[in-house]
């Protein structure tokens, strides 16, 4: 059962990465995703934006 759950998780992660790759490919360019990734990598924002940096390693507060 544990291996099946791990395999399911890996398949889900692979599907997510394939989707991102497709959305950044030359055949189909998702400009919103490109903008999001460029801002994250370059750590840039426009002067009129509010940036909330959520660390996924931290527990969510409710």
PyMOL CGO cylinders between C-alpha atoms (Angstrom):
from pymol import cmd
from pymol.cgo import CYLINDER

trace = [
    CYLINDER, 0.00, 0.00, 0.00, 2.80, 2.44, 0.86, 0.3, 1, 1, 1, 1, 1, 1,
    CYLINDER, 2.80, 2.44, 0.86, 4.47, 1.91, -2.51, 0.3, 1, 1, 1, 1, 1, 1,
    CYLINDER, 4.47, 1.91, -2.51, 1.17, 2.39, -4.32, 0.3, 1, 1, 1, 1, 1, 1,
    CYLINDER, 1.17, 2.39, -4.32, 0.61, 5.69, -2.49, 0.3, 1, 1, 1, 1, 1, 1,
    CYLINDER, 0.61, 5.69, -2.49, 4.15, 6.82, -3.33, 0.3, 1, 1, 1, 1, 1, 1,
    CYLINDER, 4.15, 6.82, -3.33, 3.62, 5.85, -6.97, 0.3, 1, 1, 1, 1, 1, 1,
    CYLINDER, 3.62, 5.85, -6.97, 0.38, 7.83, -7.06, 0.3, 1, 1, 1, 1, 1, 1,
    CYLINDER, 0.38, 7.83, -7.06, 2.18, 10.86, -5.57, 0.3, 1, 1, 1, 1, 1, 1,
    CYLINDER, 2.18, 10.86, -5.57, 4.98, 10.58, -8.13, 0.3, 1, 1, 1, 1, 1, 1,
    CYLINDER, 4.98, 10.58, -8.13, 2.49, 10.32, -11.00, 0.3, 1, 1, 1, 1, 1, 1,
    CYLINDER, 2.49, 10.32, -11.00, 0.69, 13.41, -9.74, 0.3, 1, 1, 1, 1, 1, 1,
    CYLINDER, 0.69, 13.41, -9.74, 3.97, 15.34, -9.47, 0.3, 1, 1, 1, 1, 1, 1,
    CYLINDER, 3.97, 15.34, -9.47, 4.98, 14.22, -12.96, 0.3, 1, 1, 1, 1, 1, 1,
    CYLINDER, 4.98, 14.22, -12.96, 1.64, 15.37, -14.38, 0.3, 1, 1, 1, 1, 1, 1,
    CYLINDER, 1.64, 15.37, -14.38, 2.07, 18.75, -12.65, 0.3, 1, 1, 1, 1, 1, 1,
    CYLINDER, 2.07, 18.75, -12.65, 5.57, 19.18, -14.09, 0.3, 1, 1, 1, 1, 1, 1,
    CYLINDER, 5.57, 19.18, -14.09, 4.46, 18.11, -17.57, 0.3, 1, 1, 1, 1, 1, 1,
    CYLINDER, 4.46, 18.11, -17.57, 1.69, 20.71, -17.39, 0.3, 1, 1, 1, 1, 1, 1,
    CYLINDER, 1.69, 20.71, -17.39, 4.14, 23.45, -16.40, 0.3, 1, 1, 1, 1, 1, 1,
    CYLINDER, 4.14, 23.45, -16.40, 6.54, 22.40, -19.14, 0.3, 1, 1, 1, 1, 1, 1,
    CYLINDER, 6.54, 22.40, -19.14, 3.78, 22.45, -21.75, 0.3, 1, 1, 1, 1, 1, 1,
    CYLINDER, 3.78, 22.45, -21.75, 2.61, 25.88, -20.59, 0.3, 1, 1, 1, 1, 1, 1,
    CYLINDER, 2.61, 25.88, -20.59, 6.13, 27.30, -21.04, 0.3, 1, 1, 1, 1, 1, 1,
    CYLINDER, 6.13, 27.30, -21.04, 6.80, 25.61, -24.39, 0.3, 1, 1, 1, 1, 1, 1,
    CYLINDER, 6.80, 25.61, -24.39, 7.11, 27.44, -27.71, 0.3, 1, 1, 1, 1, 1, 1,
    CYLINDER, 7.11, 27.44, -27.71, 3.90, 25.80, -29.00, 0.3, 1, 1, 1, 1, 1, 1,
    CYLINDER, 3.90, 25.80, -29.00, 1.82, 27.14, -26.11, 0.3, 1, 1, 1, 1, 1, 1,
    CYLINDER, 1.82, 27.14, -26.11, 3.14, 30.00, -24.00, 0.3, 1, 1, 1, 1, 1, 1,
    CYLINDER, 3.14, 30.00, -24.00, 1.15, 30.91, -20.89, 0.3, 1, 1, 1, 1, 1, 1,
    CYLINDER, 1.15, 30.91, -20.89, 2.20, 34.52, -20.36, 0.3, 1, 1, 1, 1, 1, 1,
    CYLINDER, 2.20, 34.52, -20.36, 0.76, 34.64, -16.84, 0.3, 1, 1, 1, 1, 1, 1,
    CYLINDER, 0.76, 34.64, -16.84, 2.83, 31.61, -15.81, 0.3, 1, 1, 1, 1, 1, 1,
    CYLINDER, 2.83, 31.61, -15.81, 5.92, 33.06, -17.49, 0.3, 1, 1, 1, 1, 1, 1,
    CYLINDER, 5.92, 33.06, -17.49, 5.42, 36.34, -15.64, 0.3, 1, 1, 1, 1, 1, 1,
    CYLINDER, 5.42, 36.34, -15.64, 4.90, 34.52, -12.33, 0.3, 1, 1, 1, 1, 1, 1,
    CYLINDER, 4.90, 34.52, -12.33, 8.02, 32.37, -12.73, 0.3, 1, 1, 1, 1, 1, 1,
    CYLINDER, 8.02, 32.37, -12.73, 10.19, 35.30, -13.88, 0.3, 1, 1, 1, 1, 1, 1,
    CYLINDER, 10.19, 35.30, -13.88, 9.13, 37.37, -10.88, 0.3, 1, 1, 1, 1, 1, 1,
    CYLINDER, 9.13, 37.37, -10.88, 9.81, 34.49, -8.50, 0.3, 1, 1, 1, 1, 1, 1,
    CYLINDER, 9.81, 34.49, -8.50, 13.25, 33.72, -9.96, 0.3, 1, 1, 1, 1, 1, 1,
    CYLINDER, 13.25, 33.72, -9.96, 14.30, 37.36, -10.23, 0.3, 1, 1, 1, 1, 1, 1,
    CYLINDER, 14.30, 37.36, -10.23, 12.56, 38.35, -6.99, 0.3, 1, 1, 1, 1, 1, 1,
    CYLINDER, 12.56, 38.35, -6.99, 10.94, 41.37, -8.63, 0.3, 1, 1, 1, 1, 1, 1,
    CYLINDER, 10.94, 41.37, -8.63, 7.58, 43.08, -8.26, 0.3, 1, 1, 1, 1, 1, 1,
    CYLINDER, 7.58, 43.08, -8.26, 6.00, 46.24, -9.58, 0.3, 1, 1, 1, 1, 1, 1,
    CYLINDER, 6.00, 46.24, -9.58, 5.88, 49.24, -7.24, 0.3, 1, 1, 1, 1, 1, 1,
    CYLINDER, 5.88, 49.24, -7.24, 2.07, 49.03, -7.00, 0.3, 1, 1, 1, 1, 1, 1,
    CYLINDER, 2.07, 49.03, -7.00, 2.00, 45.35, -5.95, 0.3, 1, 1, 1, 1, 1, 1,
    CYLINDER, 2.00, 45.35, -5.95, 1.81, 43.76, -2.53, 0.3, 1, 1, 1, 1, 1, 1,
    CYLINDER, 1.81, 43.76, -2.53, 3.90, 40.59, -2.26, 0.3, 1, 1, 1, 1, 1, 1,
    CYLINDER, 3.90, 40.59, -2.26, 3.01, 37.82, 0.16, 0.3, 1, 1, 1, 1, 1, 1,
    CYLINDER, 3.01, 37.82, 0.16, 5.74, 35.21, 0.35, 0.3, 1, 1, 1, 1, 1, 1,
    CYLINDER, 5.74, 35.21, 0.35, 4.21, 32.02, 1.68, 0.3, 1, 1, 1, 1, 1, 1,
    CYLINDER, 4.21, 32.02, 1.68, 6.78, 29.41, 2.69, 0.3, 1, 1, 1, 1, 1, 1,
    CYLINDER, 6.78, 29.41, 2.69, 5.20, 25.98, 2.00, 0.3, 1, 1, 1, 1, 1, 1,
    CYLINDER, 5.20, 25.98, 2.00, 7.38, 24.49, 4.73, 0.3, 1, 1, 1, 1, 1, 1,
    CYLINDER, 7.38, 24.49, 4.73, 5.60, 26.54, 7.39, 0.3, 1, 1, 1, 1, 1, 1,
    CYLINDER, 5.60, 26.54, 7.39, 2.32, 25.31, 8.88, 0.3, 1, 1, 1, 1, 1, 1,
    CYLINDER, 2.32, 25.31, 8.88, -0.81, 27.13, 7.75, 0.3, 1, 1, 1, 1, 1, 1,
    CYLINDER, -0.81, 27.13, 7.75, -2.49, 29.41, 10.29, 0.3, 1, 1, 1, 1, 1, 1,
    CYLINDER, -2.49, 29.41, 10.29, -6.27, 29.36, 10.56, 0.3, 1, 1, 1, 1, 1, 1,
]
cmd.load_cgo(trace, "trace")
